[in-house]
Amino acid sequence: MADSLTPEEVAILIQARQIQREKGLDKDFDVTTVCQRAGVSRKTGYQWVKKRIPDTAGQKELEEELARLRAEYEKLKTDFDRVDFENEGRKLAWEIHHVDEWLASKKNTSKRKKKKKR
């Protein structure tokens, strides 16, 4: 065996052996025998297999999309961390230089002027 089996393939093979024993099929059963026992043609049997097992090309595309999304997520996460760090720095600078108090004093003076005009 040149290729090792994937976990999905192992699960399918084990399930096939269990079904084989339960249904009383020979150890050396073939596709024709299985399809005859099911009452369908070989063509229909292969169509059922196609529906049951996902297309490997489609699966590769999904894996590529997942990898792309993970990379994008990591980039967004680092960008967020950078912006969050910058915002924390701005908040600290705002507190150090008492900008809130300064803005509050400016707001109060403008209100006083409006009240005096009336």
Backbone as CSV, one residue per row, in Angstrom:
resi,resn,N_x,N_y,N_z,CA_x,CA_y,CA_z,C_x,C_y,C_z
1,MET,0.838,-1.186,0.000,0.000,0.000,0.000,0.878,1.242,0.000
2,ALA,0.859,1.985,-1.065,1.707,3.166,-1.184,1.160,4.319,-0.350
3,ASP,-0.141,4.529,-0.384,-0.755,5.633,0.352,-1.305,5.126,1.679
4,SER,-1.147,5.944,2.708,-1.747,5.582,3.988,-3.214,5.991,3.959
5,LEU,-3.993,5.357,4.785,-5.427,5.624,4.813,-5.724,6.833,5.686
6,THR,-6.708,7.610,5.252,-7.161,8.745,6.053,-8.111,8.229,7.131
7,PRO,-8.355,9.003,8.165,-9.298,8.569,9.207,-10.691,8.274,8.647
8,GLU,-11.131,9.049,7.658,-12.443,8.819,7.056,-12.486,7.476,6.341
9,GLU,-11.401,7.154,5.630,-11.339,5.888,4.904,-11.334,4.707,5.871
10,VAL,-10.599,4.835,6.959,-10.571,3.766,7.959,-11.965,3.548,8.522
11,ALA,-12.654,4.644,8.848,-14.008,4.547,9.398,-14.949,3.880,8.404
12,ILE,-14.839,4.225,7.129,-15.701,3.636,6.093,-15.423,2.142,5.961
13,LEU,-14.146,1.761,5.971,-13.795,0.344,5.837,-14.287,-0.477,7.021
14,ILE,-14.131,0.051,8.221,-14.613,-0.667,9.409,-16.119,-0.810,9.365
15,GLN,-16.803,0.262,8.980,-18.261,0.213,8.875,-18.675,-0.785,7.805
16,ALA,-17.938,-0.835,6.702,-18.255,-1.783,5.626,-18.120,-3.222,6.117
17,ARG,-17.076,-3.509,6.900,-16.896,-4.868,7.433,-18.034,-5.236,8.369
18,GLN,-18.476,-4.294,9.194,-19.577,-4.563,10.114,-20.863,-4.839,9.347
19,ILE,-21.115,-4.050,8.337,-22.317,-4.243,7.514,-22.220,-5.578,6.777
20,GLN,-21.036,-5.897,6.299,-20.811,-7.158,5.575,-21.194,-8.341,6.460
21,ARG,-20.733,-8.343,7.710,-21.057,-9.435,8.616,-22.547,-9.477,8.929
22,GLU,-23.157,-8.309,9.171,-24.575,-8.253,9.521,-25.459,-8.753,8.388
23,LYS,-25.099,-8.431,7.143,-25.926,-8.790,5.983,-25.570,-10.159,5.404
24,GLY,-24.545,-10.808,5.950,-24.186,-12.144,5.497,-23.514,-12.188,4.137
25,LEU,-22.770,-11.176,3.770,-22.052,-11.168,2.497,-20.742,-11.941,2.639
26,ASP,-20.270,-12.512,1.531,-18.993,-13.222,1.531,-17.864,-12.243,1.827
27,LYS,-16.714,-12.787,2.263,-15.556,-11.936,2.530,-15.022,-11.303,1.256
28,ASP,-15.171,-11.981,0.138,-14.674,-11.471,-1.141,-15.809,-10.912,-1.995
29,PHE,-16.658,-10.096,-1.405,-17.774,-9.535,-2.178,-17.283,-8.442,-3.097
30,ASP,-18.025,-8.234,-4.188,-17.676,-7.188,-5.141,-18.853,-6.239,-5.305
31,VAL,-18.658,-5.229,-6.119,-19.674,-4.195,-6.306,-20.962,-4.792,-6.881
32,THR,-20.815,-5.689,-7.824,-21.990,-6.302,-8.458,-22.830,-7.036,-7.418
33,THR,-22.194,-7.801,-6.555,-22.918,-8.549,-5.527,-23.652,-7.611,-4.579
34,VAL,-22.969,-6.570,-4.168,-23.590,-5.603,-3.252,-24.809,-4.963,-3.899
35,CYS,-24.658,-4.545,-5.154,-25.760,-3.881,-5.848,-26.933,-4.838,-6.067
36,GLN,-26.650,-6.099,-6.377,-27.713,-7.091,-6.548,-28.469,-7.291,-5.243
37,ARG,-27.731,-7.373,-4.116,-28.387,-7.547,-2.814,-29.259,-6.340,-2.475
38,ALA,-28.841,-5.145,-2.934,-29.611,-3.926,-2.672,-30.762,-3.760,-3.649
39,GLY,-30.726,-4.521,-4.754,-31.795,-4.427,-5.747,-31.632,-3.248,-6.679
40,VAL,-30.396,-2.819,-6.900,-30.136,-1.693,-7.803,-29.049,-2.103,-8.791
41,SER,-28.907,-1.291,-9.842,-27.862,-1.562,-10.826,-26.518,-1.054,-10.303
42,ARG,-25.448,-1.493,-10.955,-24.106,-1.019,-10.582,-24.011,0.493,-10.761
43,LYS,-24.623,0.992,-11.855,-24.581,2.428,-12.126,-25.213,3.203,-10.968
44,THR,-26.378,2.739,-10.512,-27.048,3.392,-9.385,-26.193,3.290,-8.128
45,GLY,-25.547,2.158,-7.920,-24.667,1.985,-6.767,-23.538,2.999,-6.772
46,TYR,-22.919,3.177,-7.926,-21.839,4.160,-8.013,-22.357,5.590,-7.852
47,GLN,-23.581,5.850,-8.306,-24.173,7.175,-8.090,-24.383,7.426,-6.592
48,TRP,-24.805,6.372,-5.877,-24.980,6.512,-4.428,-23.646,6.799,-3.750
49,VAL,-22.590,6.123,-4.222,-21.254,6.355,-3.661,-20.832,7.793,-3.887
50,LYS,-21.099,8.307,-5.088,-20.730,9.686,-5.425,-21.427,10.693,-4.507
51,LYS,-22.702,10.422,-4.194,-23.459,11.314,-3.314,-22.947,11.230,-1.879
52,ARG,-22.562,10.025,-1.466,-22.144,9.803,-0.077,-20.747,10.351,0.204
53,ILE,-19.821,10.146,-0.692,-18.440,10.562,-0.495,-18.235,11.900,-1.212
54,PRO,-17.809,12.932,-0.487,-17.638,14.244,-1.112,-16.533,14.227,-2.164
55,ASP,-16.693,15.105,-3.120,-15.714,15.249,-4.198,-14.401,15.761,-3.620
56,THR,-13.294,15.103,-3.925,-12.011,15.505,-3.357,-11.566,16.866,-3.890
57,ALA,-11.914,17.190,-5.125,-11.548,18.508,-5.664,-12.281,19.603,-4.895
58,GLY,-13.552,19.377,-4.617,-14.317,20.340,-3.837,-13.783,20.460,-2.423
59,GLN,-13.324,19.334,-1.892,-12.768,19.337,-0.553,-11.463,20.131,-0.510
60,LYS,-10.654,20.017,-1.565,-9.414,20.786,-1.623,-9.707,22.278,-1.672
61,GLU,-10.734,22.650,-2.431,-11.114,24.062,-2.507,-11.559,24.570,-1.141
62,LEU,-12.328,23.733,-0.423,-12.771,24.133,0.910,-11.590,24.275,1.864
63,GLU,-10.616,23.369,1.758,-9.438,23.463,2.614,-8.626,24.717,2.295
64,GLU,-8.524,25.063,1.008,-7.815,26.280,0.618,-8.537,27.517,1.140
65,GLU,-9.866,27.502,1.033,-10.667,28.625,1.530,-10.508,28.755,3.040
66,LEU,-10.502,27.620,3.735,-10.315,27.640,5.184,-8.945,28.200,5.547
67,ALA,-7.915,27.786,4.821,-6.568,28.298,5.079,-6.507,29.802,4.825
68,ARG,-7.159,30.261,3.742,-7.189,31.690,3.435,-7.905,32.470,4.543
69,LEU,-9.038,31.933,4.999,-9.794,32.608,6.053,-9.015,32.640,7.366
70,ARG,-8.296,31.563,7.667,-7.485,31.547,8.886,-6.375,32.589,8.804
71,ALA,-5.738,32.705,7.640,-4.682,33.709,7.470,-5.260,35.114,7.603
72,GLU,-6.423,35.326,7.007,-7.078,36.636,7.103,-7.454,36.944,8.551
73,TYR,-7.930,35.925,9.260,-8.284,36.103,10.665,-7.055,36.501,11.487
74,GLU,-5.948,35.828,11.257,-4.726,36.141,11.994,-4.261,37.571,11.695
75,LYS,-4.373,37.989,10.422,-3.988,39.357,10.049,-4.893,40.371,10.751
76,LEU,-6.200,40.100,10.726,-7.136,41.007,11.393,-6.893,41.048,12.898
77,LYS,-6.556,39.918,13.453,-6.281,39.859,14.883,-5.059,40.696,15.243
78,THR,-3.994,40.597,14.449,-2.799,41.403,14.727,-3.086,42.884,14.498
79,ASP,-3.865,43.208,13.450,-4.239,44.608,13.216,-5.049,45.159,14.388
80,PHE,-5.984,44.346,14.878,-6.795,44.778,16.020,-5.923,45.004,17.237
81,ASP,-4.993,44.076,17.491,-4.104,44.225,18.646,-3.281,45.509,18.537
82,ARG,-2.798,45.826,17.334,-2.009,47.041,17.121,-2.858,48.285,17.377
83,VAL,-4.055,48.312,16.809,-4.943,49.470,16.978,-5.371,49.595,18.435
84,ASP,-5.639,48.478,19.078,-6.021,48.504,20.484,-4.889,49.071,21.334
85,PHE,-3.658,48.670,21.030,-2.489,49.193,21.753,-2.371,50.699,21.553
86,GLU,-2.557,51.158,20.303,-2.487,52.591,20.022,-3.581,53.349,20.780
87,ASN,-4.783,52.798,20.815,-5.884,53.458,21.522,-5.628,53.531,23.021
88,GLU,-5.052,52.469,23.575,-4.715,52.495,25.003,-3.678,53.580,25.272
89,GLY,-2.725,53.731,24.354,-1.726,54.792,24.491,-2.363,56.163,24.436
90,ARG,-3.309,56.336,23.532,-4.004,57.633,23.431,-4.802,57.924,24.696
91,LYS,-5.475,56.910,25.228,-6.240,57.102,26.467,-5.323,57.505,27.614
92,LEU,-4.167,56.856,27.696,-3.210,57.172,28.755,-2.693,58.604,28.602
93,ALA,-2.359,58.980,27.376,-1.892,60.347,27.124,-2.993,61.351,27.459
94,TRP,-4.216,61.016,27.132,-5.378,61.871,27.409,-5.483,62.107,28.913
95,GLU,-5.295,61.039,29.701,-5.378,61.154,31.151,-4.190,61.949,31.708
96,ILE,-2.993,61.673,31.205,-1.791,62.350,31.706,-1.880,63.859,31.496
97,HIS,-2.360,64.274,30.357,-2.413,65.698,30.019,-3.728,66.361,30.442
98,HIS,-4.566,65.631,31.163,-5.819,66.168,31.711,-6.695,66.807,30.626
99,VAL,-6.803,66.143,29.522,-7.581,66.666,28.396,-9.061,66.729,28.748
100,ASP,-9.573,65.747,29.526,-10.986,65.769,29.921,-11.322,67.038,30.704
101,GLU,-10.449,67.382,31.634,-10.675,68.584,32.441,-10.615,69.837,31.570
102,TRP,-9.662,69.869,30.658,-9.524,71.015,29.771,-10.760,71.173,28.898
103,LEU,-11.259,70.052,28.328,-12.468,70.110,27.502,-13.682,70.515,28.326
104,ALA,-13.743,70.023,29.555,-14.861,70.399,30.427,-14.849,71.892,30.713
105,SER,-13.670,72.450,30.917,-13.592,73.892,31.180,-13.998,74.688,29.943
106,LYS,-13.657,74.200,28.756,-14.034,74.891,27.516,-15.538,74.820,27.300
107,LYS,-16.147,73.689,27.651,-17.594,73.548,27.491,-18.330,74.500,28.428
108,ASN,-17.851,74.634,29.629,-18.496,75.505,30.616,-18.419,76.964,30.210
109,THR,-17.310,77.388,29.628,-17.183,78.795,29.232,-18.128,79.117,28.088
110,SER,-18.333,78.194,27.181,-19.227,78.484,26.062,-20.676,78.572,26.532
111,LYS,-21.033,77.784,27.536,-22.397,77.845,28.057,-22.638,79.168,28.775
112,ARG,-21.642,79.631,29.479,-21.769,80.901,30.204,-21.985,82.058,29.237
113,LYS,-21.282,82.030,28.122,-21.432,83.098,27.142,-22.833,83.106,26.551
114,LYS,-23.376,81.919,26.288,-24.729,81.862,25.733,-25.748,82.382,26.714
115,LYS,-25.562,82.062,27.974,-26.524,82.520,28.982,-26.458,84.042,29.153
116,LYS,-25.306,84.607,29.023,-25.149,86.041,29.182,-25.813,86.804,28.033
117,LYS,-25.832,86.222,26.869,-26.430,86.908,25.705,-27.923,87.025,25.858
118,ARG,-28.514,86.136,26.512,-29.988,86.156,26.616,-30.441,87.117,27.578
